[in-house]
Amino acid sequence: MIADAAAGSAGITVEIKRLLLAHSMKPLPGNKPLVDAIQKHGDALFGQKIPALGTPLYTDVRL
């Protein structure tokens, strides 16, 4: 998308490099009781099961 936007402007080039890679949280064998408790209360509060995963971003949402 960025390269396409720059392509319409003479003299502008785009180089994209990944500097960091954020991995999202994944369930681990030792945290199952905690995950189960959070999902149980999340289901009671929101009316749906809360997935045990994060988002690969550099914010707390990945956790």
PyMOL Python script that loads the backbone (N, CA, C, O; Angstrom):
from pymol import cmd

cmd.read_pdbstr("""\
ATOM      1  N   MET A   1       0.823  -1.173   0.000  1.00  0.00           N
ATOM      2  CA  MET A   1       0.000   0.000   0.000  1.00  0.00           C
ATOM      3  C   MET A   1       0.883   1.258   0.000  1.00  0.00           C
ATOM      4  O   MET A   1       0.620   2.211  -0.733  1.00  0.00           O
ATOM      5  N   ILE A   2       1.922   1.244   0.827  1.00  0.00           N
ATOM      6  CA  ILE A   2       2.825   2.396   0.896  1.00  0.00           C
ATOM      7  C   ILE A   2       3.574   2.554  -0.433  1.00  0.00           C
ATOM      8  O   ILE A   2       3.685   3.663  -0.956  1.00  0.00           O
ATOM      9  N   ALA A   3       4.084   1.452  -0.973  1.00  0.00           N
ATOM     10  CA  ALA A   3       4.806   1.517  -2.243  1.00  0.00           C
ATOM     11  C   ALA A   3       3.891   1.990  -3.361  1.00  0.00           C
ATOM     12  O   ALA A   3       4.312   2.773  -4.213  1.00  0.00           O
ATOM     13  N   ASP A   4       2.650   1.530  -3.373  1.00  0.00           N
ATOM     14  CA  ASP A   4       1.700   1.965  -4.401  1.00  0.00           C
ATOM     15  C   ASP A   4       1.421   3.461  -4.291  1.00  0.00           C
ATOM     16  O   ASP A   4       1.333   4.150  -5.307  1.00  0.00           O
ATOM     17  N   ALA A   5       1.283   3.964  -3.073  1.00  0.00           N
ATOM     18  CA  ALA A   5       1.028   5.393  -2.876  1.00  0.00           C
ATOM     19  C   ALA A   5       2.218   6.224  -3.343  1.00  0.00           C
ATOM     20  O   ALA A   5       2.030   7.285  -3.938  1.00  0.00           O
ATOM     21  N   ALA A   6       3.441   5.758  -3.084  1.00  0.00           N
ATOM     22  CA  ALA A   6       4.640   6.498  -3.480  1.00  0.00           C
ATOM     23  C   ALA A   6       4.905   6.389  -4.979  1.00  0.00           C
ATOM     24  O   ALA A   6       5.547   7.268  -5.554  1.00  0.00           O
ATOM     25  N   ALA A   7       4.423   5.332  -5.617  1.00  0.00           N
ATOM     26  CA  ALA A   7       4.688   5.121  -7.041  1.00  0.00           C
ATOM     27  C   ALA A   7       4.141   6.257  -7.904  1.00  0.00           C
ATOM     28  O   ALA A   7       4.669   6.520  -8.985  1.00  0.00           O
ATOM     29  N   GLY A   8       3.103   6.924  -7.445  1.00  0.00           N
ATOM     30  CA  GLY A   8       2.524   8.024  -8.209  1.00  0.00           C
ATOM     31  C   GLY A   8       3.265   9.339  -8.051  1.00  0.00           C
ATOM     32  O   GLY A   8       2.858  10.342  -8.639  1.00  0.00           O
ATOM     33  N   SER A   9       4.323   9.365  -7.288  1.00  0.00           N
ATOM     34  CA  SER A   9       5.083  10.598  -7.049  1.00  0.00           C
ATOM     35  C   SER A   9       6.504  10.438  -7.562  1.00  0.00           C
ATOM     36  O   SER A   9       7.249   9.581  -7.087  1.00  0.00           O
ATOM     37  N   ALA A  10       6.876  11.261  -8.526  1.00  0.00           N
ATOM     38  CA  ALA A  10       8.204  11.180  -9.132  1.00  0.00           C
ATOM     39  C   ALA A  10       9.291  11.467  -8.094  1.00  0.00           C
ATOM     40  O   ALA A  10       9.158  12.382  -7.282  1.00  0.00           O
ATOM     41  N   GLY A  11      10.362  10.679  -8.130  1.00  0.00           N
ATOM     42  CA  GLY A  11      11.506  10.908  -7.262  1.00  0.00           C
ATOM     43  C   GLY A  11      11.389  10.305  -5.869  1.00  0.00           C
ATOM     44  O   GLY A  11      12.304  10.446  -5.058  1.00  0.00           O
ATOM     45  N   ILE A  12      10.289   9.642  -5.581  1.00  0.00           N
ATOM     46  CA  ILE A  12      10.121   9.032  -4.262  1.00  0.00           C
ATOM     47  C   ILE A  12      10.270   7.525  -4.387  1.00  0.00           C
ATOM     48  O   ILE A  12       9.625   6.891  -5.222  1.00  0.00           O
ATOM     49  N   THR A  13      11.125   6.963  -3.550  1.00  0.00           N
ATOM     50  CA  THR A  13      11.279   5.510  -3.491  1.00  0.00           C
ATOM     51  C   THR A  13      10.948   5.046  -2.076  1.00  0.00           C
ATOM     52  O   THR A  13      11.012   5.820  -1.120  1.00  0.00           O
ATOM     53  N   VAL A  14      10.600   3.793  -1.965  1.00  0.00           N
ATOM     54  CA  VAL A  14      10.198   3.234  -0.673  1.00  0.00           C
ATOM     55  C   VAL A  14      11.025   1.981  -0.404  1.00  0.00           C
ATOM     56  O   VAL A  14      11.157   1.112  -1.265  1.00  0.00           O
ATOM     57  N   GLU A  15      11.571   1.905   0.785  1.00  0.00           N
ATOM     58  CA  GLU A  15      12.271   0.703   1.246  1.00  0.00           C
ATOM     59  C   GLU A  15      11.719   0.362   2.618  1.00  0.00           C
ATOM     60  O   GLU A  15      11.775   1.185   3.533  1.00  0.00           O
ATOM     61  N   ILE A  16      11.192  -0.831   2.769  1.00  0.00           N
ATOM     62  CA  ILE A  16      10.579  -1.244   4.033  1.00  0.00           C
ATOM     63  C   ILE A  16      11.408  -2.365   4.644  1.00  0.00           C
ATOM     64  O   ILE A  16      11.680  -3.375   3.994  1.00  0.00           O
ATOM     65  N   LYS A  17      11.804  -2.180   5.893  1.00  0.00           N
ATOM     66  CA  LYS A  17      12.564  -3.196   6.625  1.00  0.00           C
ATOM     67  C   LYS A  17      11.852  -3.492   7.939  1.00  0.00           C
ATOM     68  O   LYS A  17      11.365  -2.580   8.608  1.00  0.00           O
ATOM     69  N   ARG A  18      11.797  -4.747   8.299  1.00  0.00           N
ATOM     70  CA  ARG A  18      11.254  -5.105   9.596  1.00  0.00           C
ATOM     71  C   ARG A  18      12.378  -4.987  10.610  1.00  0.00           C
ATOM     72  O   ARG A  18      13.390  -5.681  10.504  1.00  0.00           O
ATOM     73  N   LEU A  19      12.209  -4.123  11.579  1.00  0.00           N
ATOM     74  CA  LEU A  19      13.228  -3.915  12.598  1.00  0.00           C
ATOM     75  C   LEU A  19      13.021  -4.817  13.806  1.00  0.00           C
ATOM     76  O   LEU A  19      13.988  -5.285  14.408  1.00  0.00           O
ATOM     77  N   LEU A  20      11.790  -5.056  14.154  1.00  0.00           N
ATOM     78  CA  LEU A  20      11.457  -5.889  15.305  1.00  0.00           C
ATOM     79  C   LEU A  20      10.314  -6.816  14.934  1.00  0.00           C
ATOM     80  O   LEU A  20       9.547  -6.527  14.015  1.00  0.00           O
ATOM     81  N   LEU A  21      10.201  -7.910  15.634  1.00  0.00           N
ATOM     82  CA  LEU A  21       9.100  -8.834  15.421  1.00  0.00           C
ATOM     83  C   LEU A  21       8.467  -9.131  16.766  1.00  0.00           C
ATOM     84  O   LEU A  21       9.111  -9.713  17.639  1.00  0.00           O
ATOM     85  N   ALA A  22       7.228  -8.745  16.943  1.00  0.00           N
ATOM     86  CA  ALA A  22       6.510  -9.002  18.191  1.00  0.00           C
ATOM     87  C   ALA A  22       5.722 -10.295  18.051  1.00  0.00           C
ATOM     88  O   ALA A  22       4.960 -10.470  17.100  1.00  0.00           O
ATOM     89  N   HIS A  23       5.908 -11.184  18.988  1.00  0.00           N
ATOM     90  CA  HIS A  23       5.132 -12.418  19.004  1.00  0.00           C
ATOM     91  C   HIS A  23       3.993 -12.266  19.995  1.00  0.00           C
ATOM     92  O   HIS A  23       4.174 -11.745  21.095  1.00  0.00           O
ATOM     93  N   SER A  24       2.828 -12.725  19.596  1.00  0.00           N
ATOM     94  CA  SER A  24       1.686 -12.640  20.499  1.00  0.00           C
ATOM     95  C   SER A  24       1.746 -13.766  21.529  1.00  0.00           C
ATOM     96  O   SER A  24       2.420 -14.777  21.333  1.00  0.00           O
ATOM     97  N   MET A  25       1.023 -13.562  22.627  1.00  0.00           N
ATOM     98  CA  MET A  25       0.953 -14.557  23.680  1.00  0.00           C
ATOM     99  C   MET A  25       0.324 -15.840  23.146  1.00  0.00           C
ATOM    100  O   MET A  25      -0.600 -15.804  22.334  1.00  0.00           O
ATOM    101  N   LYS A  26       0.829 -16.945  23.605  1.00  0.00           N
ATOM    102  CA  LYS A  26       0.252 -18.248  23.293  1.00  0.00           C
ATOM    103  C   LYS A  26       0.104 -19.004  24.606  1.00  0.00           C
ATOM    104  O   LYS A  26       0.933 -18.861  25.504  1.00  0.00           O
ATOM    105  N   PRO A  27      -0.944 -19.804  24.718  1.00  0.00           N
ATOM    106  CA  PRO A  27      -1.111 -20.583  25.957  1.00  0.00           C
ATOM    107  C   PRO A  27       0.094 -21.495  26.210  1.00  0.00           C
ATOM    108  O   PRO A  27       0.636 -22.104  25.287  1.00  0.00           O
ATOM    109  N   LEU A  28       0.490 -21.572  27.452  1.00  0.00           N
ATOM    110  CA  LEU A  28       1.575 -22.443  27.875  1.00  0.00           C
ATOM    111  C   LEU A  28       1.013 -23.504  28.819  1.00  0.00           C
ATOM    112  O   LEU A  28      -0.004 -23.264  29.470  1.00  0.00           O
ATOM    113  N   PRO A  29       1.653 -24.670  28.907  1.00  0.00           N
ATOM    114  CA  PRO A  29       1.120 -25.746  29.751  1.00  0.00           C
ATOM    115  C   PRO A  29       0.891 -25.324  31.206  1.00  0.00           C
ATOM    116  O   PRO A  29      -0.095 -25.754  31.805  1.00  0.00           O
ATOM    117  N   GLY A  30       1.748 -24.515  31.786  1.00  0.00           N
ATOM    118  CA  GLY A  30       1.636 -24.161  33.189  1.00  0.00           C
ATOM    119  C   GLY A  30       0.592 -23.107  33.510  1.00  0.00           C
ATOM    120  O   GLY A  30       0.245 -22.925  34.677  1.00  0.00           O
ATOM    121  N   ASN A  31       0.079 -22.401  32.495  1.00  0.00           N
ATOM    122  CA  ASN A  31      -0.875 -21.342  32.805  1.00  0.00           C
ATOM    123  C   ASN A  31      -2.326 -21.702  32.507  1.00  0.00           C
ATOM    124  O   ASN A  31      -3.190 -20.825  32.504  1.00  0.00           O
ATOM    125  N   LYS A  32      -2.604 -22.976  32.257  1.00  0.00           N
ATOM    126  CA  LYS A  32      -3.963 -23.411  31.941  1.00  0.00           C
ATOM    127  C   LYS A  32      -4.971 -23.042  33.028  1.00  0.00           C
ATOM    128  O   LYS A  32      -6.052 -22.562  32.687  1.00  0.00           O
ATOM    129  N   PRO A  33      -4.678 -23.238  34.326  1.00  0.00           N
ATOM    130  CA  PRO A  33      -5.669 -22.847  35.345  1.00  0.00           C
ATOM    131  C   PRO A  33      -5.998 -21.349  35.303  1.00  0.00           C
ATOM    132  O   PRO A  33      -7.154 -20.964  35.479  1.00  0.00           O
ATOM    133  N   LEU A  34      -4.997 -20.514  35.072  1.00  0.00           N
ATOM    134  CA  LEU A  34      -5.240 -19.079  34.992  1.00  0.00           C
ATOM    135  C   LEU A  34      -6.065 -18.738  33.756  1.00  0.00           C
ATOM    136  O   LEU A  34      -7.021 -17.966  33.837  1.00  0.00           O
ATOM    137  N   VAL A  35      -5.699 -19.309  32.621  1.00  0.00           N
ATOM    138  CA  VAL A  35      -6.437 -19.067  31.376  1.00  0.00           C
ATOM    139  C   VAL A  35      -7.881 -19.531  31.530  1.00  0.00           C
ATOM    140  O   VAL A  35      -8.802 -18.824  31.119  1.00  0.00           O
ATOM    141  N   ASP A  36      -8.090 -20.697  32.110  1.00  0.00           N
ATOM    142  CA  ASP A  36      -9.447 -21.213  32.310  1.00  0.00           C
ATOM    143  C   ASP A  36     -10.276 -20.273  33.188  1.00  0.00           C
ATOM    144  O   ASP A  36     -11.443 -20.018  32.892  1.00  0.00           O
ATOM    145  N   ALA A  37      -9.683 -19.761  34.259  1.00  0.00           N
ATOM    146  CA  ALA A  37     -10.398 -18.852  35.160  1.00  0.00           C
ATOM    147  C   ALA A  37     -10.761 -17.546  34.446  1.00  0.00           C
ATOM    148  O   ALA A  37     -11.880 -17.052  34.582  1.00  0.00           O
ATOM    149  N   ILE A  38      -9.822 -16.995  33.693  1.00  0.00           N
ATOM    150  CA  ILE A  38     -10.089 -15.750  32.962  1.00  0.00           C
ATOM    151  C   ILE A  38     -11.182 -15.971  31.921  1.00  0.00           C
ATOM    152  O   ILE A  38     -12.076 -15.138  31.771  1.00  0.00           O
ATOM    153  N   GLN A  39     -11.113 -17.089  31.202  1.00  0.00           N
ATOM    154  CA  GLN A  39     -12.138 -17.381  30.202  1.00  0.00           C
ATOM    155  C   GLN A  39     -13.505 -17.588  30.850  1.00  0.00           C
ATOM    156  O   GLN A  39     -14.520 -17.146  30.312  1.00  0.00           O
ATOM    157  N   LYS A  40     -13.537 -18.246  31.985  1.00  0.00           N
ATOM    158  CA  LYS A  40     -14.800 -18.491  32.689  1.00  0.00           C
ATOM    159  C   LYS A  40     -15.455 -17.158  33.073  1.00  0.00           C
ATOM    160  O   LYS A  40     -16.646 -16.958  32.832  1.00  0.00           O
ATOM    161  N   HIS A  41     -14.688 -16.264  33.661  1.00  0.00           N
ATOM    162  CA  HIS A  41     -15.234 -14.975  34.077  1.00  0.00           C
ATOM    163  C   HIS A  41     -15.517 -14.075  32.874  1.00  0.00           C
ATOM    164  O   HIS A  41     -16.467 -13.292  32.895  1.00  0.00           O
ATOM    165  N   GLY A  42     -14.714 -14.180  31.845  1.00  0.00           N
ATOM    166  CA  GLY A  42     -14.974 -13.419  30.618  1.00  0.00           C
ATOM    167  C   GLY A  42     -16.271 -13.858  29.964  1.00  0.00           C
ATOM    168  O   GLY A  42     -17.040 -13.031  29.475  1.00  0.00           O
ATOM    169  N   ASP A  43     -16.508 -15.152  29.957  1.00  0.00           N
ATOM    170  CA  ASP A  43     -17.753 -15.691  29.398  1.00  0.00           C
ATOM    171  C   ASP A  43     -18.954 -15.185  30.198  1.00  0.00           C
ATOM    172  O   ASP A  43     -19.969 -14.792  29.622  1.00  0.00           O
ATOM    173  N   ALA A  44     -18.832 -15.196  31.534  1.00  0.00           N
ATOM    174  CA  ALA A  44     -19.929 -14.715  32.387  1.00  0.00           C
ATOM    175  C   ALA A  44     -20.186 -13.225  32.169  1.00  0.00           C
ATOM    176  O   ALA A  44     -21.333 -12.781  32.199  1.00  0.00           O
ATOM    177  N   LEU A  45     -19.138 -12.466  31.952  1.00  0.00           N
ATOM    178  CA  LEU A  45     -19.272 -11.022  31.798  1.00  0.00           C
ATOM    179  C   LEU A  45     -19.720 -10.619  30.396  1.00  0.00           C
ATOM    180  O   LEU A  45     -20.603  -9.775  30.240  1.00  0.00           O
ATOM    181  N   PHE A  46     -19.105 -11.227  29.371  1.00  0.00           N
ATOM    182  CA  PHE A  46     -19.366 -10.820  27.995  1.00  0.00           C
ATOM    183  C   PHE A  46     -20.319 -11.736  27.236  1.00  0.00           C
ATOM    184  O   PHE A  46     -20.776 -11.396  26.145  1.00  0.00           O
ATOM    185  N   GLY A  47     -20.619 -12.896  27.813  1.00  0.00           N
ATOM    186  CA  GLY A  47     -21.534 -13.817  27.156  1.00  0.00           C
ATOM    187  C   GLY A  47     -20.917 -14.609  26.023  1.00  0.00           C
ATOM    188  O   GLY A  47     -21.634 -15.173  25.196  1.00  0.00           O
ATOM    189  N   GLN A  48     -19.612 -14.659  25.975  1.00  0.00           N
ATOM    190  CA  GLN A  48     -18.929 -15.468  24.959  1.00  0.00           C
ATOM    191  C   GLN A  48     -17.537 -15.848  25.451  1.00  0.00           C
ATOM    192  O   GLN A  48     -16.936 -15.156  26.273  1.00  0.00           O
ATOM    193  N   LYS A  49     -17.040 -16.971  24.925  1.00  0.00           N
ATOM    194  CA  LYS A  49     -15.716 -17.435  25.331  1.00  0.00           C
ATOM    195  C   LYS A  49     -14.645 -16.470  24.815  1.00  0.00           C
ATOM    196  O   LYS A  49     -14.668 -16.057  23.656  1.00  0.00           O
ATOM    197  N   ILE A  50     -13.731 -16.129  25.679  1.00  0.00           N
ATOM    198  CA  ILE A  50     -12.629 -15.236  25.325  1.00  0.00           C
ATOM    199  C   ILE A  50     -11.478 -16.110  24.805  1.00  0.00           C
ATOM    200  O   ILE A  50     -11.021 -16.998  25.524  1.00  0.00           O
ATOM    201  N   PRO A  51     -11.002 -15.880  23.577  1.00  0.00           N
ATOM    202  CA  PRO A  51      -9.908 -16.711  23.060  1.00  0.00           C
ATOM    203  C   PRO A  51      -8.610 -16.470  23.828  1.00  0.00           C
ATOM    204  O   PRO A  51      -8.328 -15.353  24.262  1.00  0.00           O
ATOM    205  N   ALA A  52      -7.843 -17.514  23.984  1.00  0.00           N
ATOM    206  CA  ALA A  52      -6.569 -17.425  24.715  1.00  0.00           C
ATOM    207  C   ALA A  52      -5.448 -17.136  23.722  1.00  0.00           C
ATOM    208  O   ALA A  52      -4.632 -18.002  23.409  1.00  0.00           O
ATOM    209  N   LEU A  53      -5.430 -15.901  23.238  1.00  0.00           N
ATOM    210  CA  LEU A  53      -4.376 -15.490  22.321  1.00  0.00           C
ATOM    211  C   LEU A  53      -4.243 -13.982  22.354  1.00  0.00           C
ATOM    212  O   LEU A  53      -5.137 -13.271  22.814  1.00  0.00           O
ATOM    213  N   GLY A  54      -3.132 -13.514  21.867  1.00  0.00           N
ATOM    214  CA  GLY A  54      -2.891 -12.082  21.812  1.00  0.00           C
ATOM    215  C   GLY A  54      -2.764 -11.623  20.381  1.00  0.00           C
ATOM    216  O   GLY A  54      -3.038 -12.391  19.459  1.00  0.00           O
ATOM    217  N   THR A  55      -2.358 -10.402  20.179  1.00  0.00           N
ATOM    218  CA  THR A  55      -2.181  -9.810  18.864  1.00  0.00           C
ATOM    219  C   THR A  55      -0.711  -9.424  18.709  1.00  0.00           C
ATOM    220  O   THR A  55      -0.133  -8.830  19.619  1.00  0.00           O
ATOM    221  N   PRO A  56      -0.097  -9.755  17.568  1.00  0.00           N
ATOM    222  CA  PRO A  56       1.330  -9.449  17.402  1.00  0.00           C
ATOM    223  C   PRO A  56       1.596  -7.972  17.131  1.00  0.00           C
ATOM    224  O   PRO A  56       1.943  -7.589  16.013  1.00  0.00           O
ATOM    225  N   LEU A  57       1.431  -7.150  18.160  1.00  0.00           N
ATOM    226  CA  LEU A  57       1.697  -5.725  18.076  1.00  0.00           C
ATOM    227  C   LEU A  57       2.601  -5.324  19.231  1.00  0.00           C
ATOM    228  O   LEU A  57       2.738  -6.083  20.190  1.00  0.00           O
ATOM    229  N   TYR A  58       3.218  -4.157  19.166  1.00  0.00           N
ATOM    230  CA  TYR A  58       4.058  -3.688  20.259  1.00  0.00           C
ATOM    231  C   TYR A  58       3.254  -2.844  21.240  1.00  0.00           C
ATOM    232  O   TYR A  58       3.561  -1.677  21.487  1.00  0.00           O
ATOM    233  N   THR A  59       2.219  -3.463  21.789  1.00  0.00           N
ATOM    234  CA  THR A  59       1.412  -2.848  22.840  1.00  0.00           C
ATOM    235  C   THR A  59       1.061  -3.966  23.812  1.00  0.00           C
ATOM    236  O   THR A  59       1.401  -5.125  23.575  1.00  0.00           O
ATOM    237  N   ASP A  60       0.390  -3.628  24.893  1.00  0.00           N
ATOM    238  CA  ASP A  60      -0.020  -4.639  25.851  1.00  0.00           C
ATOM    239  C   ASP A  60      -1.047  -5.609  25.277  1.00  0.00           C
ATOM    240  O   ASP A  60      -1.255  -6.684  25.841  1.00  0.00           O
ATOM    241  N   VAL A  61      -1.689  -5.254  24.175  1.00  0.00           N
ATOM    242  CA  VAL A  61      -2.698  -6.132  23.579  1.00  0.00           C
ATOM    243  C   VAL A  61      -2.086  -7.480  23.163  1.00  0.00           C
ATOM    244  O   VAL A  61      -2.786  -8.491  23.113  1.00  0.00           O
ATOM    245  N   ARG A  62      -0.790  -7.490  22.868  1.00  0.00           N
ATOM    246  CA  ARG A  62      -0.180  -8.765  22.467  1.00  0.00           C
ATOM    247  C   ARG A  62      -0.110  -9.746  23.622  1.00  0.00           C
ATOM    248  O   ARG A  62       0.067 -10.944  23.400  1.00  0.00           O
ATOM    249  N   LEU A  63      -0.243  -9.268  24.844  1.00  0.00           N
ATOM    250  CA  LEU A  63      -0.195 -10.130  26.020  1.00  0.00           C
ATOM    251  C   LEU A  63      -1.586 -10.516  26.463  1.00  0.00           C
ATOM    252  O   LEU A  63      -1.742 -11.244  27.443  1.00  0.00           O
TER     253      LEU A  63
END
""", "prot")
cmd.dss("prot")
cmd.show_as("cartoon", "prot")
cmd.util.cbc("prot")
cmd.orient("prot")
